[in-house]
Amino acid sequence: MDNVTIKKSPSGISGIPDADALSMISRFTRNTPEAENIYTFTVILCDNEIDRDYERFSVDALNTLKEMFVGVTGIFDHSMKSSDQTARIYKTEVLEDKTRRTAAGEYYTYLKAWCYMLRTDKNNELIEEIEAGIKKEVSVSCSVNSKICSVCGKDMRSRECRHSPGETVDGKVCHAVLSSPSDAYEWSFVAVPAQRGAGVSKSVKKKSGNDKNHSHSHEKDVFEVSGDNPEEIIKSALSAGDAAFLTRTQIKMMSDYIDSMRSDAENGKNSRSEAEKDIVALSAFTLPDADTRVLADILKKLSSDEVFMLKKALGGRAERLSVYKPAFSGGAKKSGNENSQFKI
């Protein structure tokens, strides 16, 4: 299943942790730290609003992610370098805003996280940037197991769903509902969020061939496939290496292309079979001494183009023989009256 990277704008609440917060933070430290040496702040990780890719988290997914993100580390730009680890989540909560409705008609619901970092010379500049609202956007990396179509309720990656994200069906915009999270990897400070206001973006990770519900622990570079027709898409995908990303429209285009080719192949198979039968029948007239069983075995080794060419050649020969063959052959000997054969 696709992994989903979420970019959100944090709410800038910062300060020294109280006793309860310090107790929760202590679960992740070897020794109980001094409150004065800790800096805390909050971020909004993800929500149930429809994003620019026409996807949203279900409320159940947010509640599952709530537990998964506790203890998850914060880095920069998804670098995956241990040296870039700068903060950690010590508390999460799913909150509902009943004064606001999403585009899907639900109450706006979001996953909020409380984070901490050390007040060190290294982090002082970052803390100042957070306080000033410069370091504001974050992106989270997590994995979900299903993308449910808001129109038909089927997984949008299956052939059972024929809808496309963004299309309007019965006055409503079709979108994918991201459900059943399987893991939360990390969250990062980033430069630019992708979604309006909160900023949501997606990233694809390669799946294990023997486990459909989990992804590899490492990320792969993803190549976005280009092309507006099947031939271009195939060429672009072949140049992408091991990891290629196709849009929903491209996937449907390729699916229709495969169905069309499968239909053409079946028709071609039937046409060849009929052509082989015709060749055997024609050979009885044009090549009366040929063994039809041997001819049938030979035909199986020929390409379809060769089979059709042979049928055309034998058909032409049969037509010529029919023209030159006497109208009456093998009849009785002529009598003295050359018209006697026509007597009744």
N, C-alpha and C positions, 0 to 999 in steps of 0.2 A: 504494500500500500504506500501511497505517496506520503513523504514526510513534509511537514508544513512549517515554514519559518514565519514567525509573526513579528511585525515591527509596531511598537506602540510608544506613545508619548507618556513619560512618567509624571506623576504628580509630585512636585518638589517639596516633600516634607522631610526635613532633616533635623539632626540634633544628636544629643547624647542619650543613649538608651536608659530607660528606667529599670527598675529591679526585675520586672517580669521579662522585659526584652533581653536584658543581660543574661537571665537564666536560660532563655531559649538559645541565645547565641553561644552560650557555654557548651551546648551539646556538640558543637563543631570545633571546639578549641581544646587543646591539651590541658591548659590551665585557665582558671577563671580570669578574664582580662579586666583591667580597670575601665570603668565606664568612660572616663575622660579620654581614653585612648581609642575609643570606638566612635565611628561616624555612621549614622543610620539614615536611610532615605527610603522612599517607596516608588514603585513603578507599576504601571498597568501592563500586564503581559499580553493578554488577548481577550477578545470579547465575542459576542454573538451577532455583531453587525455584518451585513453583506459587504465584502470588500471589492476592490476593482477587478479582481479575477472572478467575481460572482461566486464567492465561497464564504462560508461562515462556520464558526464552531457551534455545535449544539450546546445547550446548557448542561446536559449530562457530561459532555466532553470537558467543559470547563471545570466541573466538580471533580472529575477524574484527574485532570491536570493539576488541580489544587494540591493534591497529595504528592504528585510526582515531582513538582518543582521545589519542594522544601529541601534545602541543602544543596541545590544546584548552583554551580559557580558562575560568575560573570566575567566575561573576557572582552576583547575588542575585535570587532569585525569578523567574528567566527574564525579567528586565527588558529585555534586549537593548540596554541603554545602555552605551556605551563607558566612561562615567564609573564604572560599577559593576564594571568588570573589576578583579578583586582577586588572582587566583592563576592558575597555569597548570600543566598536567600535563607532567612531563618523563620519566616512565617508567611503564609498565604491565606487568602480569603476570597470567596466568590461573593460579589455584591450585586444587588439588583437596584436599578434606578427606576421607580415607578412613575417618575415624571417624564420619562422619555421612552418612546417606542422605536424599535428598529424598522428597517424597510420591510422585514418579514412579518411585522406586526407584533413581535414579542416585546416584553419589557427589556430595556437595555441591561445586559448582564455582563460583568467583566471580572477577570481574575487579577486581583491586586496582590503584590508581593512586597514584603518588608525586607530590606537588604542591609548588610553592614560591611564596612571595610575598616582597615586600620588607619588611624591618623598618623601618617608617616611623611617624611620629606618627599618620598616618591609620589604619594597620593595627594599631597596638598594642592597641587595645581588642578587635579581632577575634581577634588572636592569644591574648589572655588568655581570651576566651570559648571558643576551641577547646581551650586547655589545661584549662579548667575543665569541659569537656564540655557547655557550653551550646550553642555552635554545633556541632552534631553531624551532623544529617541533611543529605544532599545529594540533588539530583535531576538526572538527566542527560537530555538531549534527543537522540534519535537516530532514524534511519529504518530500518525493516525492510521487506522486499519480500514476505514471505509469513507466513501464520498457519496452520500445519498442524494439522489435527484429530488428537488423540492416539488416536482410535478408528479412523477410516477412512483416515487419511493424506491426505485431500483438503484443499485450501485452504478454511478455514471461511467465507470470504466468497463462495465459489462455490455454485451451486445443486446441485452434485454432493454436497456435504456436507449431511446432514440432522440433524446433532447440535447440541446446544446446550451451551455451556460451563457446567459445574456439574452436569449430569445424570449419573447413575450408569449405566454400561453394563457389563454382565458383572462387576459388583463393583468397577469402577474409575471414578474421576471423570474425566469428559471435560474436556479443557482444550486451549488453543491453544499450539502450540510456535512461538515467534517465531524466524524464520530469515532468512538472507540479508540482513544489514544492508547498507545502501547509503551511509550517511553518519552522522557524529557531529557534532552542532552545538555543544553547550555543556553545562556542568554548573553547578548553582547551589546555594548555601546556601539552605535553605528551613526553614520552621517545623515542619511536621508531616508525617511520612512516612505513606504510605497502607497499606503492607503490614505484616503482623505481623513484628516484629523488624527486618526490613530495610527495609520500606516500598517498595512498588512501585505506581506509578500510571501512567495512560496519557493521552496527549493526541493529538488528531487534527490533522493539517495538510492543507490543501487540495492536491490533486495537480494537476500540469500535465495538460491535456487531451491533449497529444500525446506524453507520456512517462510510461508507467505505472510505471517503476522509480525515478523521482526525484520529490522534492517541491519546491515553491517554496522559495526561500531565506528568505522571510519567513513569519512565523506569522500565523494568522488567529484571531480570537476564535471559539470554538466554542459553539454553543447546543445544550444537551441537550434533545432532543425528548421531550415527555410524551404520555401517552395510552395507554389500554388497548384501543382498538379502532381500525380503519383510518381512520375518519372523523376521530377526534380527533388521530391521529398526523399525518395530512395537514394539518389546520388548524394544528397546532403547528409543523410543518416549514416551512409557508409563511410563518410569522411569524418564522422564524429568520434570514432573510437568505441570504447566500451559503454559510455554513458551519453545517451541522447534524449532530449526532451521534445515531445511532439504535443502540439495543442490538441484540444478536443476536436476542432474542425479537421485538422490533418489526420487524426486517428479515424474519424468517420469517413474521410475521403479514401484512405487506404483500405478500410473495411469494405466500402462499396466497390473499390477497384478489384479487390480479391474476389468478391462475390461475382463480379462481372467476368473476371478471367476464369473462374471455376465453371460458370455457365457456358462460356465460349469453349472451354476445354471439353465439356460434356457433349456439346453440339458437334465439335470437331471429331470426337471419338465415334459418335454415331454415324457421322458422314463417312468416315474412313471405313467403318464396318460395312456400310452399304456399298461403298466403292469396291471393296474386296469381293463381295458377293457378285457384283456386276462383272468384275474381271473374270472370275471363274466361269460365269455363264457365257460371256463373250468368247472365252478361249475354246469352248466346245464347238463354236462355229468357225472361228478364225484360226485356231490351232488344234484341229481335231485329234492329232496324234499326241498332244501334251497330256501328262498325268496330272489331273486336277489336284490330287493330294499333295504332290510335290510343289505345284504352283502355289497352293495355300500356305505351305511352309515358307516358301520364298517371300511371299507377300509380307509375312510377319517381320521380316528382316529389313524391309524397305521403310524409308521415311514416308510421312504422309504426303509430302510433295511428290515423291517418286510414285506412290500408289495412284494419285490422281492423274499424273502424267501418263502412266501406263494404261489407265482406264480410257483416257482420251485417245491414245494411239490405237488401242484395240477397237474402240468405238468407230473411229474413222475407217479402219480396215474392214470392219464388218459392214459399214455402209457402202464401201466400194464393191465388196464382194456381192452384196445384194443387188447393186445396179447392173453388174456384168453377168450375173447368173441368168441363164435362159428362163423364160417364163414357164416353159413346160419341159421337163426333163424326165428321162426314164420312162416315157410313155410307149405305147405300141408302135410298131413300125408303120410308116405311112403307106396308105393304100394308093391305088392308081389315082383316086380322086383326092387331091391335096386338101380338100375341104371336108373330107369324111370324118375327121376327128371332131368336127363341130356338130355332127348329126345327132339327133335325139331319137 
